């Protein structure tokens, strides 16, 4: 994904951690992978919602739950990194 677009999305996801997200994306491969997986699901969900002929509602809901799990993981990693920076 285009870094500019991804950076904009990251700032909206967790505005209080926007700078830390950019830093972790570059320095933490695990964080970067989860962020990328979240973005892939986001695109897939958007595509299915815009083209409902090809989608089953349960499929979209399942993808949304998985996307939320990735978002929760990202938030956990951000909180841990922020706590480590304070020490």
Backbone torsions as a table, in degrees:
resi	resn	phi	psi	omega
1	UNK	NA	147.5	175.7
2	UNK	-57.2	128.1	-177.1
3	UNK	-59.7	-37.3	-179.6
4	UNK	-63.4	-45.0	-179.9
5	UNK	-66.2	-44.4	-180.0
6	UNK	-63.9	-42.2	177.9
7	UNK	-60.7	-39.0	178.8
8	UNK	-65.1	-43.3	178.5
9	UNK	-63.0	-41.0	-178.7
10	UNK	-63.1	-39.5	-179.1
11	UNK	-64.5	-30.8	179.4
12	UNK	-82.7	-28.7	-177.5
13	UNK	-68.0	-51.4	179.2
14	UNK	-137.0	79.9	-174.4
15	UNK	-57.0	-32.4	-178.8
16	UNK	-70.4	-16.1	-179.1
17	UNK	-118.1	19.9	-172.5
18	UNK	-57.8	-44.7	179.7
19	UNK	-68.0	-41.0	179.6
20	UNK	-65.0	-36.3	178.1
21	UNK	-62.1	-43.5	179.3
22	UNK	-62.7	-42.9	179.5
23	UNK	-63.5	-47.8	-178.7
24	UNK	-66.5	-34.7	178.5
25	UNK	-59.7	-34.1	-179.0
26	UNK	-86.6	-29.9	-172.2
27	UNK	-106.1	-13.6	-174.9
28	UNK	-124.4	103.4	-177.6
29	UNK	-59.5	-35.9	179.2
30	UNK	-63.9	-46.2	177.8
31	UNK	-60.9	-46.2	-178.8
32	UNK	-60.8	-39.3	-179.9
33	UNK	-66.1	-44.9	179.3
34	UNK	-64.2	-40.9	178.5
35	UNK	-61.8	-42.0	179.1
36	UNK	-65.9	-42.0	178.4
37	UNK	-62.8	-39.9	177.5
38	UNK	-61.6	-43.6	-179.3
39	UNK	-65.4	-40.7	178.7
40	UNK	-61.2	-45.6	178.2
41	UNK	-63.6	-40.1	179.0
42	UNK	-58.1	-45.8	179.1
43	UNK	-64.7	-42.2	-179.2
44	UNK	-64.3	-43.2	178.5
45	UNK	-62.5	-45.9	179.1
46	UNK	-59.4	-44.0	179.2
47	UNK	-61.0	-46.1	-179.4
48	UNK	-65.7	-37.2	179.3
49	UNK	-70.1	-32.1	179.1
50	UNK	-81.5	-18.7	-179.8
51	UNK	-127.0	67.2	-172.1
52	UNK	-65.0	-15.3	178.7
53	UNK	-60.8	-33.6	-176.3
54	UNK	-93.6	2.5	-172.5
55	UNK	-119.1	145.8	170.8
56	UNK	-105.1	135.0	-175.0
57	UNK	-54.9	-37.5	-179.7
58	UNK	-66.2	-32.5	177.1
59	UNK	-64.5	-44.6	-179.8
60	UNK	-64.1	-43.6	-179.9
61	UNK	-63.2	-39.3	178.0
62	UNK	-63.4	-43.3	178.2
63	UNK	-64.6	-38.6	178.8
64	UNK	-64.3	-39.2	177.5
65	UNK	-64.3	-42.1	179.3
66	UNK	-64.8	-40.8	177.8
67	UNK	-61.7	-40.8	178.1
68	UNK	-64.3	-36.9	176.4
69	UNK	-62.1	-42.0	177.3
70	UNK	-63.6	-41.5	179.5
71	UNK	-62.8	-40.5	177.2
72	UNK	-62.2	-40.9	178.2
73	UNK	-63.8	-42.7	178.3
74	UNK	-60.2	-44.0	-179.0
75	UNK	-63.5	-41.6	177.9
76	UNK	-60.9	-45.5	179.3
77	UNK	-64.0	-38.4	178.2
78	UNK	-64.8	-44.3	179.3
79	UNK	-62.9	-41.0	178.8
80	UNK	-63.5	-45.3	-179.1
81	UNK	-65.0	-39.7	178.8
82	UNK	-64.8	-39.7	178.8
83	UNK	-66.0	-39.0	178.8
84	UNK	-66.2	-36.0	178.9
85	UNK	-66.1	-29.7	-178.8
86	UNK	-75.7	-19.2	-179.2
87	UNK	-93.5	NA	NA
